[in-house]
Amino acid sequence: MTNILNTVARHVGKFVPSNPTQYIAMQVAMRLSDETALRHYLVLFEHHPEELLLQVFRRCAASQKLTGAEFMRTFRELTMQER
């Protein structure tokens, strides 16, 4: 498992966004200090409205809880999804 995480971490440093949405997803991951989950953010931004995800990020920033876990909790809250 550790080898997989290390491999993913190395690839994150090499990621070059190919469109503005990927760039925003990368910036969100970086600001949440959750770069190892970059692929997760790329998928979220691919399948959900950008404005919704930015609203989630803004709420996290306003509450000064910039973490991946808080981002997902807020996302579930706004979209009424259960764990």
Secondary structure, 3 states (H helix, E strand, C coil): CHHHHHHHHHHHHHCCCCCHHHHHHHHHHHHCCCHHHHHHHHHHHHHCCHHHHHHHHHHHHHCCCCCHHHHHHHHHHHHCCCC
